[in-house]
Amino acid sequence: MKTHRNRFKRVATVTAVVVLLLLVAVYCYFSFSKYNASKDRIHADAELIIKVDTDRLYSTLAMDYFSNPSYYQNKSIESIESGLKIPAQIFVYTVKSKSDQTYFCTLPVADTVLLKSFIKEKLGITAVKNMGQYITGSSSNGRLSIAFNTHMFVAGYSLNGEKVENVIADLLNKRNLLPNNDQLLIKLKGLKAHLAYVFKDCYGTGDFKDGQLHLEGSFSSEHFDVKGKTFSHRTFDKDAIIKMWFNVTPSLNKSYAGFKVKSYDVYPDSLLRYCNGYFDIEMGKTVHQVDTIITYEYNDDFEKEEIVTPRNVTVPGINSVMASHAKGLIDYLSKSNIIVSGQVNKELFPLYRLYAKSNETTVMLSTDRNAVISASRENTPYFFYLGIDFEQLKEQAQFPLLEKYIKPLSRLVIKANPESSHKNHFEVDLDFKRKDINALGQLP
């Protein structure tokens, strides 16, 4: 009896040691893969760094698959052979020498033949150049630039078509790289979440939960002033599908470049001169407008005549209010031909008729000719808020192009409140229809 007991103890001890060694091996593997994921991947001038924890994402998706096998078996997933390895963590970042609209990412290469096919068929890069040690290419619009060798693939994406070749060359040649003991990178690695970012002294995280994507973090308010801890907003319609308010004062130390809309020049600096730090917009029930259809016919003298036919159309009920020096703002918009005969110029906004209304302190734009500017207000701790009820939005059926993307969604809420004199806190909750399925698995 004693012999059997001793043998059982030895087996149990050996089993425990083996399990422990396996756990240590797995832990070491994942730790090593996370270490390698950031090694020689980030430029030394990185400013905003976003981390995507692919190991954590895969684990979450795998657990959700075992919990809901029938859902995933009926879901078609297209496999993409890119020729790239997916590391434990992916980093996307901006650099100080480029604009904040330019992003970089580095990934390891698994198969150059597959990669060449991928950049041509999926990324739309048909013209490539052999630079000897590596191959480069760019998209026809100049926004996406890529380069790769047998070990590494680097992509630079710039919304304004900025030149990024120097940064890409640094990354491929392993020059000017961020060391692994950099404090910014250490802080980022310490954020345990599916998504995370760091920027100066600001940081944030994001996680895919059952039925919800939740994001939260901090951001700087260097470009605008947030005054106080309590704010107020206009009382919205109880049936509002979309409601948003922004209660801040733009910084007077920053200049905003003008831009062109069709043949019209818009100068934000001139517009902001009349604004008093509050803007909102809501969309509620649909309203009816009278539109016109213009056709042409030949008369008895074979002369071409314009035929104007009125028709009733249903449009979203949109109201937008801005606190302002109303008379000066209306005068400026009228002189700029942005407002014509009490309406926003149809060339600037051709979708619906937007009627302009004002009193001494407020300007309202509305799709409802009979809309009234309400003086009723409510207090709130948030200087920014956006709420969208996707279920009601789908029922209204006014935006058919969006239906494919919002089909699995239920609601979106974004809110921001002050944290300190120069830092603010934000939260984002994107709710999905299925509360029993992880949000990652419900993405369209």
Secondary structure, 3 states (H helix, E strand, C coil): CHHHHHHHHHHHHHHHHHHHHHHHHHHHHHHHHHHHHHCCCCECCEEEEEEEEHHHHHHHHHHHHHHCHHHHHCCCCCCCCCCECCCCEEEEEEECCCCCCEEEEEEEECCHHHHHHHHHHCCCCCCEEECCCCEEEECCCCCEEEEECCCEEEEEEECCCCCCHHHHHHHHCCCCECCCCCHHHHHHHCCCCCEEEEECCEEEEEEEEECEEEEEEEEECCCEECCCCCEEEECCCCCCCEEEEECCEECCCCCCCCEEECCEEECHHHHHCCEEEEEEEEEEEEEEEEEEEEEEEECCCCCEEEEEEEEEEEEEEEEEEEEECHHHHHHHHHHCCCEECCEECCCCCCCCCCEEEECCCEEEEECCCCCCCCCCEEEECCCEEEEEEHHHHHHHCCCHHHHHHHCCEEEEEEEEEECCCCEEEEEEEEEECCCCCEHHHHCC
